[in-house]
Amino acid sequence: MKENVLDVLMFLFEKYFYDEPEQEPDRADMEDNLHQAGFTAAEIDKAFHWLDGLAEQRHLPELKLQADRPIRVYVDSEVNRIETDSRDFLMYLENIGILDAQRRELVLDRLMALDAEEITLEDVKWVVLMVLFNQPGQEANYAWMEDFMFDSEQEYRH
């Protein structure tokens, strides 16, 4: 079975953070459950490293931006890994106010931290959901994203 870091993260998010957010999960228990689910030690380590990177950015100070909506120019490494429709989706989320520039950069940082050659729209949606879940003051945006992902009547058209 070919698993990647995002598969491990989605498993953790659904099992520990989404279903029972009030409980503080024990890392050893999470690792045991991941091994039992068939994930490799290498992928589990990468996923925890990814989560540690996300946690480090949880309480960064808010950026004071000069312009309301700065333009984001993607560098070659981002263009090569993040599909065009995924970048368009991030712009869509900014345009409707779900992501601000600071959260967009955090999403991009976490996307690039995934060990994947190509980052799809589905990958972006999950990372946005995880980032918003982890950010204080983003509860309404998280709820919107959650509805967007799991409400069969909402659809993103690009």
N, C-alpha and C positions, 0 to 999 in steps of 0.2 A: 504494500500500500504506500503510495507516494503522498506523503503529507507535507504541508509547509507550515511556517510559523503562524500564518493567519488561521489555519485550521485549528491549531492548538489554542490560539487566542479566542476564537469563536466558541470552542468547547468550554474554556474557562469562563468566558463572559456569560454564556447561557446557563451553565451549571451553578456558578458561584455568585456572580454579581447581579445578573438579571433576575433570577428566580428568588434569591434570598439576599437582597442588598443590605439588610440590617445586621447580618452576621459577618464577623471578620473571619475570612477563611484562613485555615492553617496551611502554610506553604507545603509542609511535608505531606499532609493529606491530599492536597491538590496534585502533587507530584505522583503519589501512589495511584490516584484515580486516573491520571493521564497515562501512566504506564499500563494500567489495567485496560484502558481504552485502546491501547495499541500504538501510542505515540512513542517515538524514539527519544532516548536521553538527549541527543543533540538538539532535536526540535524543541523539546521541553526547556532546555537551557536557553535557547534562543528566545523563546516566548517570554520567559521570566526576565531576561535581559531587556526585551522590548518593553515589558510592563514597568520595569525599574526606570527606564528612560522616560516613560509617560509620567510616572509618579514624581520624578525629579522636577517636572515642569508644572506640576499642579498648582503650586503657590508662587509662581513667578509674578512680579509686579505687572500691572496692566501697562501696555505701551501707550504713550501719549503721542498720537500720530498727528502730523501737521495737516494732512488732507483727510477728508471724510473717507474716501475710498481710494487707497493707493493702488496703482496698477501693478500687477504681478507679472514679471517676465521670468519665464521658466528657463533654467540652464539646461544644457545639452543632456546631462545625466538624468534630469527629471523628464525631459521630452522623450528620451529613449526608453524609459521604463513606465511612465504613466500615460496610458492611452489618451487620445484626443478627447473622446467622449467623457472620460474621467475628469480631465482638466475642465471641460465645459461644465460638468456637473458641479465642480467646486465653485466655479464662477456663478452658476445658478444659485447655489446656496448662499453665496455672498450677496447677490442681488436681492434676494428675498429676506435677508437679515438673519439667516440661521448661523452663518459663520461671519465673524468679523476678521480683519486682517491678522490679528494675533492668533486666533483659533485656526485660521487657514494655514498659517505657517506651522503651527503645532501638528495639524493633520499631515501636511507635507513632510515634516520631519519624521513622523511615525510611519508614513508610507514608504519613505526612502529607507527606513530602518528595517523594513520587511526584507527578508532574504528571497526576493522574487525578481526574476528578470523582467517580467511584464506585470503591471498592476492594472487590474480590470476595474470597471465601474462597480461591480459587486464588492471588490476589495475596498474601494474608496468608501462606499456606503457603510461598511462595517467599521472601518477605522474612524470615520466621522462619528458614528454612534458611540464608540468606545471613548473617544476623546471628549465628546460633550458630556458623557456620563461622568467622567473624571474631573471635569472643570466646575469649580464652585460658581454659582450664579447662572449656570447654563441649563437649568432644569426645564424651562419652557422650550428652549431650542432642542434639547434632548427628546422631550415628549413629542415635538413635531417630527423629528427625524425617526423616532420609533414608530409613530403612526404612518409616516411615509413608507417605511420599510415593510411594515406588517399589515397595512390596510390594503386589501386587494383592489380597492376602488381608486386609490391614488396612483398616479403614474407619471413618471418623468418623461417628457418628450423633448428630445434635443434636435 
